[in-house]
Amino acid sequence: MLRWWNEIQFANPELFTLFALIPILGVAYFLKLRKQKASIRLSTTAFLPASQGEFIQWLKHLPFVLTLTALALLFMALARPQSSLSWQDVTTEGIDIVITLDISGSMRAEDLKPNRLEASKNVALEFIGSRPSDRIGLVTFSGESFTQSPLTTDHAVLKNLFKDIKFGMIEDGTAIGLGLATAVNRLRNSDAKSKVVILLTDGFNNQGSIPPLTAAEIAREFGVRVYTIGVGTKGLAPFPFQTHFGTTAYQQVEVKIDEESMKEIAKMTGGQYFRATNNRSLEAIYEEIDSLEKSKIEVTEYRKKNEEFLPFALLAALLLLMEFGLKNTLLKTIN
């Protein structure tokens, strides 16, 4: 009922000025009651029925209250309440995006919280949630590369796959070129208006048979734009390791990111390079990529309006009928 009421709009809201009559009628009724004073003298009241108390005194005003309520409902009916059914014809120029994520051991560093990998996953999940109309895929890499998810619009499944990413899934190392090439392979047959790879890493390419710049050339040939993100603070980062006693200790490790190659990959493919030194800067990077790669959406909206005066009119009629019945039956003797 509440949902129905929230959807109601009035075609003639100016008729709500009629509601000003209700307090005027109320004042007139009150003044009339004050003038209706009568008295009668009796030698005894023994033959009269016992008093029914204040309740019957209040009950005699019920017909007037019913009349006012019926009038209010009739005014609302005259204002032409309407409900509308709307739907949209949506056309999108889709964007296909493959997020390519480094899951090598160096991503355990905790300069981003709780560590680089988990921070990268959390921000990527927010990015996916902001792009409901795009097809998005996921590639992970370390010493090898692996397609975690092909391009899909089923973002619920994609998010679950993101949550399952952990260290040690594949051989350790940093095969940036192989990871990029795998992502491009997922996009090469795409007919989307725009094809994008978001490549995130925290190191230098040290494994794999495909150099990063060769993979960038392949991306350029297939019209794939690559946004590269270097993850890690500048200087030293705390890195956890297990001691002989089974406890976790930390050592400061120098952060080494191949920024020159990352910048060159972005430049060759028409993308941009970003450096994420903390959680907030990583979020800002994804926000900027989100603004740069917006789908164009054309929306045509259709509306169908239904007249909803009948419930108000029927309820008003019912109240007037109740008022008539009370005045001519139960309350006839006390009017």
Helices and strands as residue ranges (DSSP letters): H 2-6, E 8-10, G 13-20, H 21-35, H 54-59, H 62-78, E 81-93, E 95-102, G 105-108, H 116-129, E 135-141, E 145-152, H 155-163, H 176-187, E 194-201, H 212-221, E 224-231, E 236-242, E 248-254, H 259-269, E 273-276, H 279-292, E 296-307, H 309-328, G 332-334
